[in-house]
Amino acid sequence: MKITGHGIIRLMRNHKVTIRALKVRHQITLKRIREVRTDGVEGFLAEEWIYLITGVWPVSSKPNGVPTSPV
């Protein structure tokens, strides 16, 4: 999974999460948040950032495309 910086920004806007709110809620540095908003992330980090912003863990897939439960 990959999410672009633009995708992170859009997700934050849709969920009304500010940079400062992420910093306070999850103890992430402003520098790191800005890096992710610029460069995006991929792999497990993409799923983690989606969770940090939305509060819901995304459903991931196994390599063969079969969805797995996040539980």
mmCIF file as Biopython writes it, N, C-alpha, C and O atoms, coordinates in Angstrom:
data_model
#
loop_
_atom_site.group_PDB
_atom_site.id
_atom_site.type_symbol
_atom_site.label_atom_id
_atom_site.label_alt_id
_atom_site.label_comp_id
_atom_site.label_asym_id
_atom_site.label_entity_id
_atom_site.label_seq_id
_atom_site.pdbx_PDB_ins_code
_atom_site.Cartn_x
_atom_site.Cartn_y
_atom_site.Cartn_z
_atom_site.occupancy
_atom_site.B_iso_or_equiv
_atom_site.auth_seq_id
_atom_site.auth_asym_id
_atom_site.pdbx_PDB_model_num
ATOM 1   N N  . MET A ? 1  ? 0.854   -1.170  0.000  1.0 0.0 1  A 1 
ATOM 2   C CA . MET A ? 1  ? 0.000   0.000   0.000  1.0 0.0 1  A 1 
ATOM 3   C C  . MET A ? 1  ? 0.897   1.230   0.000  1.0 0.0 1  A 1 
ATOM 4   O O  . MET A ? 1  ? 1.949   1.252   0.640  1.0 0.0 1  A 1 
ATOM 5   N N  . LYS A ? 2  ? 0.467   2.240   -0.722 1.0 0.0 2  A 1 
ATOM 6   C CA . LYS A ? 2  ? 1.209   3.492   -0.796 1.0 0.0 2  A 1 
ATOM 7   C C  . LYS A ? 2  ? 0.212   4.640   -0.735 1.0 0.0 2  A 1 
ATOM 8   O O  . LYS A ? 2  ? -0.869  4.571   -1.321 1.0 0.0 2  A 1 
ATOM 9   N N  . ILE A ? 3  ? 0.585   5.692   -0.020 1.0 0.0 3  A 1 
ATOM 10  C CA . ILE A ? 3  ? -0.246  6.889   0.014  1.0 0.0 3  A 1 
ATOM 11  C C  . ILE A ? 3  ? 0.673   8.090   -0.214 1.0 0.0 3  A 1 
ATOM 12  O O  . ILE A ? 3  ? 1.710   8.232   0.433  1.0 0.0 3  A 1 
ATOM 13  N N  . THR A ? 4  ? 0.275   8.927   -1.130 1.0 0.0 4  A 1 
ATOM 14  C CA . THR A ? 4  ? 1.087   10.098  -1.482 1.0 0.0 4  A 1 
ATOM 15  C C  . THR A ? 4  ? 0.916   11.195  -0.441 1.0 0.0 4  A 1 
ATOM 16  O O  . THR A ? 4  ? 0.012   11.155  0.392  1.0 0.0 4  A 1 
ATOM 17  N N  . GLY A ? 5  ? 1.803   12.167  -0.513 1.0 0.0 5  A 1 
ATOM 18  C CA . GLY A ? 5  ? 1.678   13.322  0.378  1.0 0.0 5  A 1 
ATOM 19  C C  . GLY A ? 5  ? 0.353   14.035  0.178  1.0 0.0 5  A 1 
ATOM 20  O O  . GLY A ? 5  ? -0.284  14.468  1.138  1.0 0.0 5  A 1 
ATOM 21  N N  . HIS A ? 6  ? -0.060  14.154  -1.092 1.0 0.0 6  A 1 
ATOM 22  C CA . HIS A ? 6  ? -1.348  14.787  -1.386 1.0 0.0 6  A 1 
ATOM 23  C C  . HIS A ? 6  ? -2.491  13.970  -0.776 1.0 0.0 6  A 1 
ATOM 24  O O  . HIS A ? 6  ? -3.468  14.537  -0.285 1.0 0.0 6  A 1 
ATOM 25  N N  . GLY A ? 7  ? -2.370  12.651  -0.806 1.0 0.0 7  A 1 
ATOM 26  C CA . GLY A ? 7  ? -3.388  11.783  -0.212 1.0 0.0 7  A 1 
ATOM 27  C C  . GLY A ? 7  ? -3.477  11.963  1.298  1.0 0.0 7  A 1 
ATOM 28  O O  . GLY A ? 7  ? -4.568  11.950  1.867  1.0 0.0 7  A 1 
ATOM 29  N N  . ILE A ? 8  ? -2.321  12.131  1.946  1.0 0.0 8  A 1 
ATOM 30  C CA . ILE A ? 8  ? -2.293  12.375  3.396  1.0 0.0 8  A 1 
ATOM 31  C C  . ILE A ? 8  ? -2.980  13.699  3.716  1.0 0.0 8  A 1 
ATOM 32  O O  . ILE A ? 8  ? -3.789  13.785  4.640  1.0 0.0 8  A 1 
ATOM 33  N N  . ILE A ? 9  ? -2.649  14.727  2.941  1.0 0.0 9  A 1 
ATOM 34  C CA . ILE A ? 9  ? -3.252  16.044  3.162  1.0 0.0 9  A 1 
ATOM 35  C C  . ILE A ? 9  ? -4.771  15.973  2.990  1.0 0.0 9  A 1 
ATOM 36  O O  . ILE A ? 9  ? -5.521  16.515  3.802  1.0 0.0 9  A 1 
ATOM 37  N N  . ARG A ? 10 ? -5.215  15.301  1.926  1.0 0.0 10 A 1 
ATOM 38  C CA . ARG A ? 10 ? -6.648  15.170  1.665  1.0 0.0 10 A 1 
ATOM 39  C C  . ARG A ? 10 ? -7.344  14.409  2.792  1.0 0.0 10 A 1 
ATOM 40  O O  . ARG A ? 10 ? -8.433  14.789  3.221  1.0 0.0 10 A 1 
ATOM 41  N N  . LEU A ? 11 ? -6.712  13.331  3.270  1.0 0.0 11 A 1 
ATOM 42  C CA . LEU A ? 11 ? -7.269  12.546  4.359  1.0 0.0 11 A 1 
ATOM 43  C C  . LEU A ? 11 ? -7.382  13.380  5.635  1.0 0.0 11 A 1 
ATOM 44  O O  . LEU A ? 11 ? -8.381  13.311  6.350  1.0 0.0 11 A 1 
ATOM 45  N N  . MET A ? 12 ? -6.344  14.165  5.907  1.0 0.0 12 A 1 
ATOM 46  C CA . MET A ? 12 ? -6.375  15.030  7.093  1.0 0.0 12 A 1 
ATOM 47  C C  . MET A ? 12 ? -7.484  16.068  6.985  1.0 0.0 12 A 1 
ATOM 48  O O  . MET A ? 12 ? -8.170  16.347  7.969  1.0 0.0 12 A 1 
ATOM 49  N N  . ARG A ? 13 ? -7.665  16.637  5.812  1.0 0.0 13 A 1 
ATOM 50  C CA . ARG A ? 13 ? -8.732  17.633  5.636  1.0 0.0 13 A 1 
ATOM 51  C C  . ARG A ? 13 ? -10.112 17.002  5.787  1.0 0.0 13 A 1 
ATOM 52  O O  . ARG A ? 13 ? -10.990 17.563  6.442  1.0 0.0 13 A 1 
ATOM 53  N N  . ASN A ? 14 ? -10.297 15.830  5.177  1.0 0.0 14 A 1 
ATOM 54  C CA . ASN A ? 14 ? -11.598 15.163  5.253  1.0 0.0 14 A 1 
ATOM 55  C C  . ASN A ? 14 ? -11.970 14.782  6.676  1.0 0.0 14 A 1 
ATOM 56  O O  . ASN A ? 14 ? -13.148 14.771  7.030  1.0 0.0 14 A 1 
ATOM 57  N N  . HIS A ? 15 ? -10.970 14.469  7.494  1.0 0.0 15 A 1 
ATOM 58  C CA . HIS A ? 15 ? -11.224 14.059  8.882  1.0 0.0 15 A 1 
ATOM 59  C C  . HIS A ? 15 ? -10.987 15.194  9.865  1.0 0.0 15 A 1 
ATOM 60  O O  . HIS A ? 15 ? -11.028 14.992  11.079 1.0 0.0 15 A 1 
ATOM 61  N N  . LYS A ? 16 ? -10.739 16.382  9.340  1.0 0.0 16 A 1 
ATOM 62  C CA . LYS A ? 16 ? -10.556 17.592  10.150 1.0 0.0 16 A 1 
ATOM 63  C C  . LYS A ? 16 ? -9.497  17.402  11.232 1.0 0.0 16 A 1 
ATOM 64  O O  . LYS A ? 16 ? -9.707  17.732  12.399 1.0 0.0 16 A 1 
ATOM 65  N N  . VAL A ? 17 ? -8.347  16.858  10.808 1.0 0.0 17 A 1 
ATOM 66  C CA . VAL A ? 17 ? -7.211  16.642  11.701 1.0 0.0 17 A 1 
ATOM 67  C C  . VAL A ? 17 ? -6.108  17.613  11.300 1.0 0.0 17 A 1 
ATOM 68  O O  . VAL A ? 17 ? -5.679  17.639  10.147 1.0 0.0 17 A 1 
ATOM 69  N N  . THR A ? 18 ? -5.657  18.406  12.258 1.0 0.0 18 A 1 
ATOM 70  C CA . THR A ? 18 ? -4.599  19.369  11.975 1.0 0.0 18 A 1 
ATOM 71  C C  . THR A ? 18 ? -3.235  18.755  12.279 1.0 0.0 18 A 1 
ATOM 72  O O  . THR A ? 18 ? -3.128  17.720  12.936 1.0 0.0 18 A 1 
ATOM 73  N N  . ILE A ? 19 ? -2.203  19.423  11.782 1.0 0.0 19 A 1 
ATOM 74  C CA . ILE A ? 19 ? -0.841  18.986  12.067 1.0 0.0 19 A 1 
ATOM 75  C C  . ILE A ? 19 ? -0.599  19.009  13.573 1.0 0.0 19 A 1 
ATOM 76  O O  . ILE A ? 19 ? -0.028  18.072  14.131 1.0 0.0 19 A 1 
ATOM 77  N N  . ARG A ? 20 ? -1.025  20.055  14.208 1.0 0.0 20 A 1 
ATOM 78  C CA . ARG A ? 20 ? -0.829  20.192  15.668 1.0 0.0 20 A 1 
ATOM 79  C C  . ARG A ? 20 ? -1.599  19.117  16.440 1.0 0.0 20 A 1 
ATOM 80  O O  . ARG A ? 20 ? -1.112  18.609  17.449 1.0 0.0 20 A 1 
ATOM 81  N N  . ALA A ? 21 ? -2.793  18.774  15.970 1.0 0.0 21 A 1 
ATOM 82  C CA . ALA A ? 21 ? -3.574  17.736  16.647 1.0 0.0 21 A 1 
ATOM 83  C C  . ALA A ? 21 ? -2.854  16.388  16.578 1.0 0.0 21 A 1 
ATOM 84  O O  . ALA A ? 21 ? -2.822  15.652  17.564 1.0 0.0 21 A 1 
ATOM 85  N N  . LEU A ? 22 ? -2.273  16.061  15.414 1.0 0.0 22 A 1 
ATOM 86  C CA . LEU A ? 22 ? -1.499  14.820  15.296 1.0 0.0 22 A 1 
ATOM 87  C C  . LEU A ? 22 ? -0.300  14.841  16.235 1.0 0.0 22 A 1 
ATOM 88  O O  . LEU A ? 22 ? 0.019   13.838  16.873 1.0 0.0 22 A 1 
ATOM 89  N N  . LYS A ? 23 ? 0.356   15.985  16.313 1.0 0.0 23 A 1 
ATOM 90  C CA . LYS A ? 23 ? 1.522   16.124  17.178 1.0 0.0 23 A 1 
ATOM 91  C C  . LYS A ? 23 ? 1.151   15.853  18.625 1.0 0.0 23 A 1 
ATOM 92  O O  . LYS A ? 23 ? 1.830   15.092  19.314 1.0 0.0 23 A 1 
ATOM 93  N N  . VAL A ? 24 ? 0.090   16.465  19.081 1.0 0.0 24 A 1 
ATOM 94  C CA . VAL A ? 24 ? -0.317  16.326  20.475 1.0 0.0 24 A 1 
ATOM 95  C C  . VAL A ? 24 ? -0.846  14.920  20.765 1.0 0.0 24 A 1 
ATOM 96  O O  . VAL A ? 24 ? -0.486  14.315  21.775 1.0 0.0 24 A 1 
ATOM 97  N N  . ARG A ? 25 ? -1.687  14.409  19.892 1.0 0.0 25 A 1 
ATOM 98  C CA . ARG A ? 25 ? -2.340  13.124  20.125 1.0 0.0 25 A 1 
ATOM 99  C C  . ARG A ? 25 ? -1.382  11.942  20.062 1.0 0.0 25 A 1 
ATOM 100 O O  . ARG A ? 25 ? -1.529  10.982  20.819 1.0 0.0 25 A 1 
ATOM 101 N N  . HIS A ? 26 ? -0.390  12.006  19.155 1.0 0.0 26 A 1 
ATOM 102 C CA . HIS A ? 26 ? 0.462   10.834  18.918 1.0 0.0 26 A 1 
ATOM 103 C C  . HIS A ? 26 ? 1.944   11.097  19.160 1.0 0.0 26 A 1 
ATOM 104 O O  . HIS A ? 26 ? 2.772   10.238  18.856 1.0 0.0 26 A 1 
ATOM 105 N N  . GLN A ? 27 ? 2.300   12.265  19.701 1.0 0.0 27 A 1 
ATOM 106 C CA . GLN A ? 27 ? 3.687   12.616  19.993 1.0 0.0 27 A 1 
ATOM 107 C C  . GLN A ? 27 ? 4.603   12.444  18.771 1.0 0.0 27 A 1 
ATOM 108 O O  . GLN A ? 27 ? 5.697   11.888  18.875 1.0 0.0 27 A 1 
ATOM 109 N N  . ILE A ? 28 ? 4.140   12.928  17.627 1.0 0.0 28 A 1 
ATOM 110 C CA . ILE A ? 28 ? 4.932   12.915  16.405 1.0 0.0 28 A 1 
ATOM 111 C C  . ILE A ? 28 ? 5.474   14.324  16.208 1.0 0.0 28 A 1 
ATOM 112 O O  . ILE A ? 28 ? 4.760   15.301  16.431 1.0 0.0 28 A 1 
ATOM 113 N N  . THR A ? 29 ? 6.724   14.435  15.793 1.0 0.0 29 A 1 
ATOM 114 C CA . THR A ? 29 ? 7.294   15.769  15.607 1.0 0.0 29 A 1 
ATOM 115 C C  . THR A ? 29 ? 6.656   16.455  14.395 1.0 0.0 29 A 1 
ATOM 116 O O  . THR A ? 29 ? 6.229   15.803  13.443 1.0 0.0 29 A 1 
ATOM 117 N N  . LEU A ? 30 ? 6.606   17.772  14.458 1.0 0.0 30 A 1 
ATOM 118 C CA . LEU A ? 30 ? 6.073   18.543  13.338 1.0 0.0 30 A 1 
ATOM 119 C C  . LEU A ? 30 ? 6.907   18.306  12.084 1.0 0.0 30 A 1 
ATOM 120 O O  . LEU A ? 30 ? 6.375   18.262  10.975 1.0 0.0 30 A 1 
ATOM 121 N N  . LYS A ? 31 ? 8.218   18.153  12.268 1.0 0.0 31 A 1 
ATOM 122 C CA . LYS A ? 31 ? 9.092   17.892  11.134 1.0 0.0 31 A 1 
ATOM 123 C C  . LYS A ? 31 ? 8.680   16.601  10.432 1.0 0.0 31 A 1 
ATOM 124 O O  . LYS A ? 31 ? 8.591   16.572  9.204  1.0 0.0 31 A 1 
ATOM 125 N N  . ARG A ? 32 ? 8.428   15.535  11.191 1.0 0.0 32 A 1 
ATOM 126 C CA . ARG A ? 32 ? 8.044   14.247  10.593 1.0 0.0 32 A 1 
ATOM 127 C C  . ARG A ? 32 ? 6.687   14.352  9.896  1.0 0.0 32 A 1 
ATOM 128 O O  . ARG A ? 32 ? 6.510   13.808  8.806  1.0 0.0 32 A 1 
ATOM 129 N N  . ILE A ? 33 ? 5.738   15.039  10.507 1.0 0.0 33 A 1 
ATOM 130 C CA . ILE A ? 33 ? 4.419   15.195  9.896  1.0 0.0 33 A 1 
ATOM 131 C C  . ILE A ? 33 ? 4.546   15.936  8.562  1.0 0.0 33 A 1 
ATOM 132 O O  . ILE A ? 33 ? 3.918   15.558  7.573  1.0 0.0 33 A 1 
ATOM 133 N N  . ARG A ? 34 ? 5.348   16.973  8.545  1.0 0.0 34 A 1 
ATOM 134 C CA . ARG A ? 34 ? 5.542   17.724  7.300  1.0 0.0 34 A 1 
ATOM 135 C C  . ARG A ? 34 ? 6.249   16.887  6.244  1.0 0.0 34 A 1 
ATOM 136 O O  . ARG A ? 34 ? 5.933   16.993  5.059  1.0 0.0 34 A 1 
ATOM 137 N N  . GLU A ? 35 ? 7.207   16.050  6.659  1.0 0.0 35 A 1 
ATOM 138 C CA . GLU A ? 35 ? 7.878   15.147  5.717  1.0 0.0 35 A 1 
ATOM 139 C C  . GLU A ? 35 ? 6.877   14.211  5.055  1.0 0.0 35 A 1 
ATOM 140 O O  . GLU A ? 35 ? 6.894   14.027  3.838  1.0 0.0 35 A 1 
ATOM 141 N N  . VAL A ? 36 ? 6.008   13.623  5.865  1.0 0.0 36 A 1 
ATOM 142 C CA . VAL A ? 36 ? 5.020   12.674  5.337  1.0 0.0 36 A 1 
ATOM 143 C C  . VAL A ? 36 ? 4.035   13.396  4.430  1.0 0.0 36 A 1 
ATOM 144 O O  . VAL A ? 36 ? 3.637   12.856  3.397  1.0 0.0 36 A 1 
ATOM 145 N N  . ARG A ? 37 ? 3.637   14.605  4.801  1.0 0.0 37 A 1 
ATOM 146 C CA . ARG A ? 37 ? 2.714   15.362  3.954  1.0 0.0 37 A 1 
ATOM 147 C C  . ARG A ? 37 ? 3.365   15.764  2.631  1.0 0.0 37 A 1 
ATOM 148 O O  . ARG A ? 37 ? 2.663   15.997  1.647  1.0 0.0 37 A 1 
ATOM 149 N N  . THR A ? 38 ? 4.681   15.846  2.596  1.0 0.0 38 A 1 
ATOM 150 C CA . THR A ? 38 ? 5.398   16.187  1.372  1.0 0.0 38 A 1 
ATOM 151 C C  . THR A ? 38 ? 5.694   14.959  0.527  1.0 0.0 38 A 1 
ATOM 152 O O  . THR A ? 38 ? 5.431   14.948  -0.676 1.0 0.0 38 A 1 
ATOM 153 N N  . ASP A ? 39 ? 6.242   13.918  1.160  1.0 0.0 39 A 1 
ATOM 154 C CA . ASP A ? 39 ? 6.758   12.760  0.423  1.0 0.0 39 A 1 
ATOM 155 C C  . ASP A ? 39 ? 5.812   11.572  0.358  1.0 0.0 39 A 1 
ATOM 156 O O  . ASP A ? 39 ? 5.937   10.737  -0.538 1.0 0.0 39 A 1 
ATOM 157 N N  . GLY A ? 40 ? 4.868   11.477  1.291  1.0 0.0 40 A 1 
ATOM 158 C CA . GLY A ? 40 ? 4.011   10.298  1.369  1.0 0.0 40 A 1 
ATOM 159 C C  . GLY A ? 40 ? 4.740   9.148   2.047  1.0 0.0 40 A 1 
ATOM 160 O O  . GLY A ? 40 ? 5.897   9.287   2.443  1.0 0.0 40 A 1 
ATOM 161 N N  . VAL A ? 41 ? 4.063   8.010   2.181  1.0 0.0 41 A 1 
ATOM 162 C CA . VAL A ? 41 ? 4.638   6.821   2.806  1.0 0.0 41 A 1 
ATOM 163 C C  . VAL A ? 41 ? 4.101   5.588   2.101  1.0 0.0 41 A 1 
ATOM 164 O O  . VAL A ? 41 ? 3.092   5.654   1.398  1.0 0.0 41 A 1 
ATOM 165 N N  . GLU A ? 42 ? 4.782   4.454   2.293  1.0 0.0 42 A 1 
ATOM 166 C CA . GLU A ? 42 ? 4.296   3.225   1.685  1.0 0.0 42 A 1 
ATOM 167 C C  . GLU A ? 42 ? 4.487   2.064   2.650  1.0 0.0 42 A 1 
ATOM 168 O O  . GLU A ? 42 ? 5.185   2.177   3.657  1.0 0.0 42 A 1 
ATOM 169 N N  . GLY A ? 43 ? 3.853   0.951   2.321  1.0 0.0 43 A 1 
ATOM 170 C CA . GLY A ? 43 ? 3.957   -0.246  3.141  1.0 0.0 43 A 1 
ATOM 171 C C  . GLY A ? 43 ? 3.147   -0.118  4.420  1.0 0.0 43 A 1 
ATOM 172 O O  . GLY A ? 43 ? 2.075   0.487   4.448  1.0 0.0 43 A 1 
ATOM 173 N N  . PHE A ? 44 ? 3.692   -0.705  5.475  1.0 0.0 44 A 1 
ATOM 174 C CA . PHE A ? 44 ? 3.001   -0.671  6.764  1.0 0.0 44 A 1 
ATOM 175 C C  . PHE A ? 44 ? 2.825   0.753   7.270  1.0 0.0 44 A 1 
ATOM 176 O O  . PHE A ? 44 ? 1.823   1.067   7.912  1.0 0.0 44 A 1 
ATOM 177 N N  . LEU A ? 45 ? 3.806   1.624   6.979  1.0 0.0 45 A 1 
ATOM 178 C CA . LEU A ? 45 ? 3.696   3.017   7.431  1.0 0.0 45 A 1 
ATOM 179 C C  . LEU A ? 45 ? 2.464   3.710   6.853  1.0 0.0 45 A 1 
ATOM 180 O O  . LEU A ? 45 ? 1.843   4.533   7.525  1.0 0.0 45 A 1 
ATOM 181 N N  . ALA A ? 46 ? 2.112   3.385   5.622  1.0 0.0 46 A 1 
ATOM 182 C CA . ALA A ? 46 ? 0.913   3.980   5.019  1.0 0.0 46 A 1 
ATOM 183 C C  . ALA A ? 46 ? -0.321  3.578   5.815  1.0 0.0 46 A 1 
ATOM 184 O O  . ALA A ? 46 ? -1.176  4.413   6.109  1.0 0.0 46 A 1 
ATOM 185 N N  . GLU A ? 47 ? -0.414  2.290   6.165  1.0 0.0 47 A 1 
ATOM 186 C CA . GLU A ? 47 ? -1.556  1.831   6.959  1.0 0.0 47 A 1 
ATOM 187 C C  . GLU A ? 47 ? -1.562  2.501   8.323  1.0 0.0 47 A 1 
ATOM 188 O O  . GLU A ? 47 ? -2.618  2.884   8.827  1.0 0.0 47 A 1 
ATOM 189 N N  . GLU A ? 48 ? -0.381  2.645   8.921  1.0 0.0 48 A 1 
ATOM 190 C CA . GLU A ? 48 ? -0.279  3.272   10.233 1.0 0.0 48 A 1 
ATOM 191 C C  . GLU A ? 48 ? -0.723  4.736   10.185 1.0 0.0 48 A 1 
ATOM 192 O O  . GLU A ? 48 ? -1.435  5.196   11.078 1.0 0.0 48 A 1 
ATOM 193 N N  . TRP A ? 49 ? -0.308  5.469   9.149  1.0 0.0 49 A 1 
ATOM 194 C CA . TRP A ? 49 ? -0.701  6.873   9.037  1.0 0.0 49 A 1 
ATOM 195 C C  . TRP A ? 49 ? -2.204  7.008   8.805  1.0 0.0 49 A 1 
ATOM 196 O O  . TRP A ? 49 ? -2.831  7.928   9.332  1.0 0.0 49 A 1 
ATOM 197 N N  . ILE A ? 50 ? -2.777  6.113   8.034  1.0 0.0 50 A 1 
ATOM 198 C CA . ILE A ? 50 ? -4.234  6.142   7.853  1.0 0.0 50 A 1 
ATOM 199 C C  . ILE A ? 50 ? -4.920  5.961   9.201  1.0 0.0 50 A 1 
ATOM 200 O O  . ILE A ? 50 ? -5.894  6.649   9.507  1.0 0.0 50 A 1 
ATOM 201 N N  . TYR A ? 51 ? -4.410  5.037   10.001 1.0 0.0 51 A 1 
ATOM 202 C CA . TYR A ? 51 ? -4.975  4.809   11.336 1.0 0.0 51 A 1 
ATOM 203 C C  . TYR A ? 51 ? -4.802  6.043   12.223 1.0 0.0 51 A 1 
ATOM 204 O O  . TYR A ? 51 ? -5.734  6.436   12.925 1.0 0.0 51 A 1 
ATOM 205 N N  . LEU A ? 52 ? -3.617  6.654   12.196 1.0 0.0 52 A 1 
ATOM 206 C CA . LEU A ? 52 ? -3.372  7.822   13.040 1.0 0.0 52 A 1 
ATOM 207 C C  . LEU A ? 52 ? -4.323  8.971   12.710 1.0 0.0 52 A 1 
ATOM 208 O O  . LEU A ? 52 ? -4.734  9.719   13.597 1.0 0.0 52 A 1 
ATOM 209 N N  . ILE A ? 53 ? -4.667  9.106   11.438 1.0 0.0 53 A 1 
ATOM 210 C CA . ILE A ? 53 ? -5.530  10.206  11.016 1.0 0.0 53 A 1 
ATOM 211 C C  . ILE A ? 53 ? -7.003  9.873   11.220 1.0 0.0 53 A 1 
ATOM 212 O O  . ILE A ? 53 ? -7.760  10.696  11.734 1.0 0.0 53 A 1 
ATOM 213 N N  . THR A ? 54 ? -7.414  8.666   10.818 1.0 0.0 54 A 1 
ATOM 214 C CA . THR A ? 54 ? -8.841  8.326   10.841 1.0 0.0 54 A 1 
ATOM 215 C C  . THR A ? 54 ? -9.293  7.662   12.125 1.0 0.0 54 A 1 
ATOM 216 O O  . THR A ? 54 ? -10.464 7.760   12.494 1.0 0.0 54 A 1 
ATOM 217 N N  . GLY A ? 55 ? -8.376  6.984   12.818 1.0 0.0 55 A 1 
ATOM 218 C CA . GLY A ? 55 ? -8.754  6.236   14.014 1.0 0.0 55 A 1 
ATOM 219 C C  . GLY A ? 55 ? -9.272  4.845   13.692 1.0 0.0 55 A 1 
ATOM 220 O O  . GLY A ? 55 ? -9.676  4.110   14.592 1.0 0.0 55 A 1 
ATOM 221 N N  . VAL A ? 56 ? -9.263  4.474   12.411 1.0 0.0 56 A 1 
ATOM 222 C CA . VAL A ? 56 ? -9.734  3.157   11.972 1.0 0.0 56 A 1 
ATOM 223 C C  . VAL A ? 56 ? -8.602  2.482   11.217 1.0 0.0 56 A 1 
ATOM 224 O O  . VAL A ? 56 ? -8.036  3.051   10.283 1.0 0.0 56 A 1 
ATOM 225 N N  . TRP A ? 57 ? -8.277  1.255   11.635 1.0 0.0 57 A 1 
ATOM 226 C CA . TRP A ? 57 ? -7.200  0.530   10.960 1.0 0.0 57 A 1 
ATOM 227 C C  . TRP A ? 57 ? -7.691  0.064   9.601  1.0 0.0 57 A 1 
ATOM 228 O O  . TRP A ? 57 ? -8.744  -0.569  9.521  1.0 0.0 57 A 1 
ATOM 229 N N  . PRO A ? 58 ? -6.957  0.359   8.520  1.0 0.0 58 A 1 
ATOM 230 C CA . PRO A ? 58 ? -7.407  -0.047  7.184  1.0 0.0 58 A 1 
ATOM 231 C C  . PRO A ? 58 ? -7.325  -1.561  7.013  1.0 0.0 58 A 1 
ATOM 232 O O  . PRO A ? 58 ? -6.472  -2.213  7.615  1.0 0.0 58 A 1 
ATOM 233 N N  . VAL A ? 59 ? -8.205  -2.109  6.199  1.0 0.0 59 A 1 
ATOM 234 C CA . VAL A ? 59 ? -8.170  -3.534  5.883  1.0 0.0 59 A 1 
ATOM 235 C C  . VAL A ? 59 ? -7.065  -3.744  4.876  1.0 0.0 59 A 1 
ATOM 236 O O  . VAL A ? 59 ? -7.083  -3.160  3.793  1.0 0.0 59 A 1 
ATOM 237 N N  . SER A ? 60 ? -6.102  -4.577  5.229  1.0 0.0 60 A 1 
ATOM 238 C CA . SER A ? 60 ? -4.985  -4.831  4.316  1.0 0.0 60 A 1 
ATOM 239 C C  . SER A ? 60 ? -5.230  -6.126  3.568  1.0 0.0 60 A 1 
ATOM 240 O O  . SER A ? 60 ? -6.152  -6.876  3.889  1.0 0.0 60 A 1 
ATOM 241 N N  . SER A ? 61 ? -4.409  -6.384  2.579  1.0 0.0 61 A 1 
ATOM 242 C CA . SER A ? 61 ? -4.546  -7.596  1.787  1.0 0.0 61 A 1 
ATOM 243 C C  . SER A ? 61 ? -3.267  -8.403  1.872  1.0 0.0 61 A 1 
ATOM 244 O O  . SER A ? 61 ? -2.176  -7.858  2.045  1.0 0.0 61 A 1 
ATOM 245 N N  . LYS A ? 62 ? -3.418  -9.695  1.748  1.0 0.0 62 A 1 
ATOM 246 C CA . LYS A ? 62 ? -2.252  -10.564 1.636  1.0 0.0 62 A 1 
ATOM 247 C C  . LYS A ? 62 ? -1.686  -10.378 0.230  1.0 0.0 62 A 1 
ATOM 248 O O  . LYS A ? 62 ? -2.367  -9.830  -0.637 1.0 0.0 62 A 1 
ATOM 249 N N  . PRO A ? 63 ? -0.454  -10.822 -0.011 1.0 0.0 63 A 1 
ATOM 250 C CA . PRO A ? 63 ? 0.132   -10.662 -1.345 1.0 0.0 63 A 1 
ATOM 251 C C  . PRO A ? 63 ? -0.718  -11.243 -2.471 1.0 0.0 63 A 1 
ATOM 252 O O  . PRO A ? 63 ? -0.653  -10.753 -3.598 1.0 0.0 63 A 1 
ATOM 253 N N  . ASN A ? 64 ? -1.511  -12.270 -2.194 1.0 0.0 64 A 1 
ATOM 254 C CA . ASN A ? 64 ? -2.336  -12.851 -3.261 1.0 0.0 64 A 1 
ATOM 255 C C  . ASN A ? 64 ? -3.651  -12.112 -3.466 1.0 0.0 64 A 1 
ATOM 256 O O  . ASN A ? 64 ? -4.483  -12.539 -4.267 1.0 0.0 64 A 1 
ATOM 257 N N  . GLY A ? 65 ? -3.847  -10.997 -2.744 1.0 0.0 65 A 1 
ATOM 258 C CA . GLY A ? 65 ? -5.022  -10.171 -2.940 1.0 0.0 65 A 1 
ATOM 259 C C  . GLY A ? 65 ? -6.224  -10.535 -2.078 1.0 0.0 65 A 1 
ATOM 260 O O  . GLY A ? 65 ? -7.292  -9.939  -2.218 1.0 0.0 65 A 1 
ATOM 261 N N  . VAL A ? 66 ? -6.058  -11.510 -1.186 1.0 0.0 66 A 1 
ATOM 262 C CA . VAL A ? 66 ? -7.163  -11.911 -0.308 1.0 0.0 66 A 1 
ATOM 263 C C  . VAL A ? 66 ? -7.194  -10.955 0.871  1.0 0.0 66 A 1 
ATOM 264 O O  . VAL A ? 66 ? -6.189  -10.812 1.568  1.0 0.0 66 A 1 
ATOM 265 N N  . PRO A ? 67 ? -8.327  -10.295 1.114  1.0 0.0 67 A 1 
ATOM 266 C CA . PRO A ? 67 ? -8.401  -9.362  2.231  1.0 0.0 67 A 1 
ATOM 267 C C  . PRO A ? 67 ? -8.260  -10.093 3.563  1.0 0.0 67 A 1 
ATOM 268 O O  . PRO A ? 67 ? -8.724  -11.222 3.722  1.0 0.0 67 A 1 
ATOM 269 N N  . THR A ? 68 ? -7.612  -9.430  4.508  1.0 0.0 68 A 1 
ATOM 270 C CA . THR A ? 68 ? -7.473  -9.980  5.845  1.0 0.0 68 A 1 
ATOM 271 C C  . THR A ? 68 ? -8.124  -9.053  6.838  1.0 0.0 68 A 1 
ATOM 272 O O  . THR A ? 68 ? -8.242  -7.851  6.601  1.0 0.0 68 A 1 
ATOM 273 N N  . SER A ? 69 ? -8.537  -9.603  7.926  1.0 0.0 69 A 1 
ATOM 274 C CA . SER A ? 69 ? -9.154  -8.806  8.971  1.0 0.0 69 A 1 
ATOM 275 C C  . SER A ? 69 ? -8.049  -8.130  9.781  1.0 0.0 69 A 1 
ATOM 276 O O  . SER A ? 69 ? -7.016  -8.748  10.039 1.0 0.0 69 A 1 
ATOM 277 N N  . PRO A ? 70 ? -8.245  -6.872  10.188 1.0 0.0 70 A 1 
ATOM 278 C CA . PRO A ? 70 ? -7.225  -6.203  10.985 1.0 0.0 70 A 1 
ATOM 279 C C  . PRO A ? 70 ? -7.163  -6.730  12.404 1.0 0.0 70 A 1 
ATOM 280 O O  . PRO A ? 70 ? -6.256  -6.353  13.147 1.0 0.0 70 A 1 
ATOM 281 N N  . VAL A ? 71 ? -8.090  -7.587  12.812 1.0 0.0 71 A 1 
ATOM 282 C CA . VAL A ? 71 ? -8.125  -8.078  14.192 1.0 0.0 71 A 1 
ATOM 283 C C  . VAL A ? 71 ? -7.290  -9.297  14.354 1.0 0.0 71 A 1 
ATOM 284 O O  . VAL A ? 71 ? -7.204  -9.846  15.452 1.0 0.0 71 A 1 
#
